[in-house]
Amino acid sequence: MMWPFLAVMDVLFTVLAMLLAPVIALFVRRDGYLPRWLWWFQTPDSRMDGCNGDAGFCASHTASWWTYVLWQWRNPAAGFSFWLGQTFDRPTLRHWGNLQARRVPTYIPGAYLTLVTDQKGRCAFEFSATWPSLFGRCINIRVGWKLGNLLRDPTERIPICHRFSPLMQRGKTENQPPAKAGFFTSQDR
């Protein structure tokens, strides 16, 4: 399996993107996208202000250099991760664990593993977990490929992913209000 090699490449490029985010933000065009030669840093399905990719981020930020920096820190080198991704021909998905586990809008702790294979012998995995952490936050782990995207469109190119966040914002539980907005938002709920 190529995943360890691809994951190392993706992590290195992610670190580069986070370090270069203030410089990358200088090249965002008026339409909100980066020029083609910087496309590895561009989020493939959204402008650099988050508008048409994340309604919450868009609503709490105005298009500016700082917003572009924050978006790159939130989605570092998303174009590169997409490029490292793969497509599947009639994929078959298998799941283990709590598929209801999620951070938002309602926090449900748990973990799951998804494996996918296809007609051409390609395979991929996704491990996702969310558990309670400090300060009303949660630990969030996601490694492998974003296989949940296959449920939306089985022909879509699936990017590689890796995330470990020990203090990720989480939604409300049944008897608890949602956590306050994080460091990178200007909205206070």
ABEGO torsion letter per residue (X at the ends): XAAAAAAAAAAAAAAAAAAAAAAAAAABBAAGBBBAAAAAABBAABBAAGBGABAAAAAABBBBAAAAAAAAAABBGAAAAAAABBBBBGBBBBBBEBAABBAOABBBBEBBBBBBBBAAGBBBBBBBBBBBBBGGBBBBBBBEBBAAAAAABAABBBBBBBBBBABBBBBBBAABBBBBBBAABABBX
